[in-house]
Amino acid sequence: MEKRLMRWSSWVMLFLCFSLIVSCHSGSIQKDQGSMLIYGRGADAKSLDPSQVTDGESFRVTQMIFDTLVEYKDQNTEIQPCLAEKWESSPDGKEWIFYLRKNVKFHDGTPFNAEAVVFNFKRWMDREHPQHKGAIAFTYYPDMFAGFKGDPNHVIQSVTAIDEYTVKFVLNRPLGPFLANLAMPPFGIGSPTAIKKDPVQFGEKPVGTGPYKLREWKKNDMITVERNEDYWKKGFPKTDKIIFKSIPDNAARFTALKSGDIDLMDGMNPSDAIQVEKDPKLQLFKQQGMNVAYLAFNMRKKPLDHPQFRLAINHAVDKKRLISNFYANLAEPAVNPYPPFMLGYNDELKDHSFDLGKAKRLIEEAGLKGVKLKLYTPQDPRPYMPNGKKIAEFLKEDFKKIGVQVEIVTFEWKTYLDKVKSGEHDMALFGWNGDNGDPDNFLYVLLDKTNAREQNSSNIAFYTNEEVHQLLIKAQSTVDRTKREQLYRQAQAIIKKENPWVPLVHATVPIAGKASIRGFYPHPTGGYKLDQVEIIEK
């Protein structure tokens, strides 16, 4: 009997050791310490310095680490207080005073105050600032504030601390979306002490005032953030830990959700949404399509600079079939660069019809039959484009019918961003999820001449039109809603005539989670307040 017990104990120990080895090498996540939310997504973050990135995967994490002066409400882009408790502006909109929240600390224990706000803005705006360093040169700042300090159209003249908890902004001209811009994730306030230690490595060691602190980053695998016990917003965060788990394949990510390995996921195949709605263990969230997917022409290259070629390609895209095949009808055809529910949308403009015969004639008349081009497409799923490679293959077949030969080129997301933003592509599939609900965030960022930069360009069509530029600057520089609407309608009419893109779709973004998820609101900006989410198991 004793020998049998010893043999049984030996087998049990062997099994436990084997299980431990398998667990350690399988990349599994142990759920044994405090409350936890595991968020599945398609790609890793690029950096965790919010001022240095433009991609949603990075912002999804930085929004948990950093706070902004003001923020959006849970389900729309209306502005509410955050690090600033209140604010006021002069009648002409050129002076703004913000009254800051007191007794707030950064994760490193240093105080949040007016000087910290001034430091961050000076770092972003001044190319001569000793901490104006990083991988991509603060792309969002010039996009939102029309350049850096010293540039002719730069909006912000000065940022000064009136006292310990009061900050004054003086603008060179009024800026219609000023508050909306300040609520955007790139303008999360970082610890001056941490930034001064190493402004470049700050992206690896971020320090903000937000509900969570960075605990660990395993590149291309997972990012773990843990509760900020000193968070100023009482009752938050709702969980002790969030793990952002990278699972590049949509189907594999969905399988992980169904098996309970993750709690919430984005980037799902739209066709899987039906399965989610039928599964009592899951729930489906639908994010309003404040986005656009598009095919950009690099207008610095031939024959992409030829207006007849761009028009022909527009006629060669079957948007209805595209939506049916790849979006499970969770999208609408895009006519203009931003969706119809936003300010100043020009509903008088008609889309180019799908007409391969007409497209072929235009190509032949231009003497461009047989032209060979490279079409860049991302490997990773995006909220506005669930499967870029299959969409590229779909487009390639119709382009071939009109005499345009296409080679599809793909890269993982970080590399893809670098390549298209430096203009390597002939044509590129890309997209944009609106940051703040304002047309300026689409038209100025994506299509103004000032953002057609040599490196890290937001305008990857490299479209430069002086008349459009002047209209967009005028629209930026007024707070009169009616005037802004008129200016944006005019700009859209010119853009539609010149076709720097093929606007493809505005996608309704499906997001799936466990039925036990509570407090999740799929914000139209794509910036989710995951600190409000909790899992209520029955």
N, C-alpha and C positions, 0 to 999 in steps of 0.2 A: 504493500500500500504506500509506504514512504517513498519507494523508488518511483512509483507511478506519479505521485504528487510532484516529485522533483522533476520528472520528465515533462509533466504538464506545465510546471512553472517555467521550465526552460523554453518550451514552445511559446508560452505567453510573452516572455521577455524578448524572444527572437521576433515575434510578430510586431510587438510595440516598437522595437528598434527599426524594423523594416518600414513600418508606417511612418516613423519620424523621418527616416531618410527620404522616403517618397514625398512627404510633405515639404521638406526643406528644398527639394530639387524641382518641385512642380510649379513654383511661383504662386502657390495658394496663399490666401489671406486669412489669417487667424482672427476670428471674431469673438475674442474672449476677454477683452479689456474695455469696458465702458461702451457707451452707445456709439454706433458707427454708421456712416453712409458710404456706400461704394458706388461711385459714378463711373459708368463705362462710356468711353469715347473713342474716336477713330484714330487720334494721333496725339503725340506728346506736345507739351508746351515748347516754345522756342526760347523764351527767357521769362523770368519772373520779375523783371523790372518793367512795370506797365508802360513807362514812357518810351521803351525801346522795342515795342512789338506792335503788330497790327492784326494779329490772328486771334480768332475766338478761342482756340484751345489754350492759349496763354492767358487771355483775359478771364476765362472761366475760373482759373486758379487765383489770379491776382486780385480779383474782386472779393475773395475771401480773406486776403491778407491786408489790403489797403482800403481806406475810406476816402471819399471825395468831399469837397466842400458842401456840395448839394447832391441829391440823388433823385432818381425817378421813383414814382410810386410803384407799387407791386405789379400792376397789370397794364400800365400805360406810361407815356413819357412826360406826364405832368411832374413838375419839380417840387421837391419837399426838402426840409432841412436835413443835414447830415453833420459834418464837422462844423459847419456854420449854422448857428441856431436861427439867425435871421439876417436880412440884408435890405439895403435900400439903394436906389439909384437917383441920379440927377434927372431933371426933366428931359434933357437932351440925350440921355443914355450914355454919356461919356465918362461918368464917374460912378463907381460902385463901392459901397462900404459893406463889409461882412463882419458880423459879430460872432466870434468863435465860441465853441463849447469849452468850458473850463474843466480842469481835472481829468484830462485825457492824456494817456501816455502811449508812447510807441512801445513795441514789443521788447525793445532793449532797455526799457525803463526811463528813457529820456522824455522830457515833457513836450507835448504838442502845444504850439503857441503860434503867434503871428509871425515870428521870425522863421519858424519852420516852413510856413506857407510861402513867405517871401523867398527863402532859399530855394525851394523846389521850382518856383516859377522862373527865377533867375537862371537856375541850372538849365531848364528847358529852353528858354528864349535866347540866351546869350551864347553864341558860339565861342566866345573868348573866356567863358566861365571855366575855372579849373576842373570842375566836375561835369562839364558838358562832354562826356565821353561815353562810348558804348558801341554796340555792334551796328546799329542802323541809323544813327544820327537823328533820333527823336522825330520820326516821320509824322506822327499825328499832330505835334505842336504846329508846324507850319501849315498843315492841311486845315486845321481848325482856326488858326489865328493869322492866316495869310502871310506866312513867312516868319523869319527870325528877327531879332533886334537889328535894326539898321536896314532891313529890306524896305522897299518903297511902300508896300501895302500893309506892313505889319500893324496889327491892331493895337496891341498893348504898349502903351507909352511907359508906364511905371507901375510897380507893385511895392507898397511901403507899409511898414508896421506903424500904426498910429499909437498903439499901446500894446500891452502883452497879449490881448485877445481881440484886437481890432485890426483889420487889414483894409487898405484902400487901393483900388485899381483905377488908374486913369487910362482911358482909351484914346487913341488917335482919331478914331471915328466910331460912331455907334455900331454895335454888332447885334443884329437881330437875334441870332441863336446863342448869345453869350452864356446865359445860365444853362441852356441845354448842353453846350459844349463842356462846361465845367463839371457836369454830372457824368461825363464819359469815363470809362475805366482808365484810359491813359493818364488821366490827371489825378490819380490816387496819390496822396501825400506820403512821402517816404521820410524816414528818419535821417536828418542831416548828418548825425554822428556816424551812422552806418554807411551812408553814401560817401562821406569824406574818407573813410577807411580805404575804400576801393570802389570807385564808381562803376568800373567795368564788371567786377565780380558781384556787384549788388544784385545783378540778375540771377545769380546762383544763391545769394544769401539775402533775400528781401526782408525788409523790416518796415512794417506799417503800423497802423492803429486798429486794423480790422479784427473781425471776430475770431480769426484763426491765425496761428503762427506756423511757419514752415517747419516740419519735423524731418522729412527725408525726401530726396528726389533720386529715384533710380531711373536713369535716362532710358527713354523709349519703353518704359514699363509702367511705373506708377509714381505719383506724387502724393505724399501724405501730409496733411495739415492737422494740427491739434488745437484744441480750445484755448483761446486767450482768456484766462481767468479774470483779467482786469478789464474786460471789454466794457465800454461806457454804456452800451445799450442794454438795459436790464432785461434779463430773461433770455438773452441770446449769447452764444449760439445754442441751438436745440440739441445738437449732438456733440460728443466729445471729440470726434475725429471724422474727417472726410478723406477718402482715398480716391484719387482720380486715376482710374485704371485704363491704360491704352490697349485697345483691342482693334487692330486696323480693319479686320474683315467684318462687315455688317452682320452677316449671318452668324458668325462665331460670337459676336457681341450679343445678339438676340438669344442665342442658345444659352449663354452665360446668365442672362436675365431669367429665362424660363427655369433654369436649374437652381436659381437662387444664389449664384456666385456674385452677382452684382445686384444693386437695388434700383438703379435708375440708369437710363441710357439715352443717348442722342444718336444721330446718324443712322437711323434704322432704314431698311428698305421700305419704301412706302407701301409695297404690297403686303408687308407683314402687319400693317396696321389692323387689317381685318381679323387676323389671328388674335391680336391683343384684345380687341373689343369682345371677342367670344370667350376669352379665358378669364374665369372668375378670380384667378390669383393675380391678375395684372390689371392695369388701367392705362388708358391712352390719353395723352395730353396733346393738344394741337396749338402750336405757336403761330400767331398771325404772321402772314407773309410780308413783313416789312423788309423785303430783300429783292435782289435781282440776280439772276444767273445770265451771263452774256458771253458771246464770242467776240473777242477784241481783235481788231486788225492793227498790226504794228505799222502805223502810217509813215514811219521813217524808212520803210523798206518798199521796194518795188515787187509786185505790182499793187501792193496794199495802199499805195498813195493814189491809185487810179480810182476816181469816184464811180466809174461804170463797173469796175470789178467788185467794189464793195456793195453796190446795189444788186449785182447779179447774185452774190452769195446770200444776201438777204432774201431774195426770191427763191433760193434753193433750200431753205430750212422749213421743214414741216413741223410747226410747233405743236399742233394738235396731236399728231402721232407721237411726238416726243413726250408729251405729257401723259398720254395713254400708256406708252411703253415703259417709261422710267419713273414716273411720279404717281402711278396708280390714280391719276386724275386729282391728286392733291396739289394742284398748281393751276395758274391761269396764264395765258400767253402774255408776254411783256411787249408793250408797244413803245413805251418810253423808259428812261433809265430808273424811274422809281414808281412804286405802286399807286393805283388810282385813289386810295383813301387819304393820301398826303396832300399838304398845302400846295396849291398852284398847279396841280396835275392838269395837263392839256388834253382834255378828252375830245377835242376837235380833230386831233391828228389820227389818221388811219394807218394801220399796219400794212407793210408790204405783203402782197398775197403770195402764197406758195404756188409757184409756177415755174417748173423746171424748163419748159419750153422757152419762156421769156428769159430765164437766167442763161440758158445756153446761147441764145441769140446775142445777148449783151456781151458775153465772153468772146464770142466769135467776132463781133463787130469791133471789139477793142483789140483784136489780134492776140488774145491771151489763151487760146485753146492749147491744152497740153502743159500749162504752167505747173511746176512742182513746188509744193510748199510744205513746211513743217507745222503741224498742229500740235501745240503743247497742251497737255491735260494732266490734272493731278491724280495720283494714285489713291489718295485718301478721300473718304466721303466728306462732303461739306453739307451744311444745312440746306443750301440752295441747290446742291448738285449731288445726289446720293451715289452716283456711279459715273464719274467723269470719263473713264476709259470706254465704257459701253456707249455713252453719248457721243464720244468722238468717233467711234466706229460707225455709229448710225449716220452721223453727218458725212463721213468719208464716202459712204456708198452713194449718196445723192450728189455730192460734189463731183464724183467720178462721172456721173451721167451728164454733167454739163461741161466736161472737159478740163476739170481741175483735179490734179493728182495730189493726194495728201499722204504724208508720212506722219504717223502718230508717235509722239515723243512723250514719255511719262517719267515722273520723278516723285519721290516721297515729298510730303508737304513742305518741310523746311527748305529743301533744295529747290523745290518748285517756286516758292515765293522769291527766293534770291534770283532765280533765272528770269522769270517773267518781269520782275520789277527792274531788272537791268536791261530789258529789251532784247533778249536772245531770240525770242519767238518770232515766227511770221504771223501766225494766228494763235490765240490762246483761249481756252475755256477758263472762265474765272467768275467771280461773283462777289456780292457785297451784302452784308446784313446791316441795316441802318443802325447807327449808334445812338441817335438822339431824337429821331422822329422829324427832323427838319430837312427840307429839300437840299439845303446847302451841303449837308453831309453826303449826299449822293452826287449832285451836279458839280459842285466846286471840287470836292475831293477826287472824284473819278474822271472828270472831263475838263477841268480848267488847265490852261496852259502852264500855270506856275507849278503844277504838280506833275508835269511831264519831265521829270528829272532824269539825269544820266544814270544815276544809281538810286535804287529803292524808290522807284516811281510809283505813285498811287494811280496815275493816269497811264495804264499799260497800253493804251491805244496810241499814246504820244500824240494826241489830238491837240492842235493849237489853233484857236480861232479867237482873234482879238475882239470881235463883236460879242461873242459868248462871254469872254472874260469880263468885259465892261458891264454886261448885264448882271453877271453873278456878283461882281463887286458892289454894284448898286443895290442888289437885293440883300446882300450881307449888311449894308450900311444904313438900312432903314428899319425901324421898328413898326412901320405902318403895314399891317397885314395885307391890305388890298393892293398896295404898290408892289409888295413882294410877290404876290400871286401873279400879277401882270408880267413882271420881269421874268419869273420862272417859266411862264407859258411861252414867252418870246424865245427864251433860250432853248427850250425843248423843240420848238419848231425848226430852228436852225440845225440843231443836232440831228433831228430826224431826216432833214434834207441831205446832210453830209455823211451820215451812216458810219461813224467811227466804230460802231459795234453792230452785231446782231443781238438785240435784246431778246433773250430766250423765254424765261418764265419768272413769275413771282410765286415762290413755293410756300405752301402751308407746311410747316415743319412738324412731323409726327415725333413725339417723344414718349417712351414707354417706361413704366415703373411698376413696382409691386403694388398690389391693391392696398397694402398697409401704409403707403406713403401719404403723409399729410403735410400741408403747408407749402407745396410746390406750385409756383405760378410761372408758366412759360412766357416770360416777358418778350414783347415784340423785338427788342434789341438783341435778344439771345443772351443777355446777361442775367443769369438766374441767381436769386438770393438763396443759395443753398444753406445759409446759416439758419433759415426759417424752417427747413425741412426736418421732419422726424418720422420715424417708423413706428406705427402703433400696431403691434401684434395683438391679435385676438387671444 
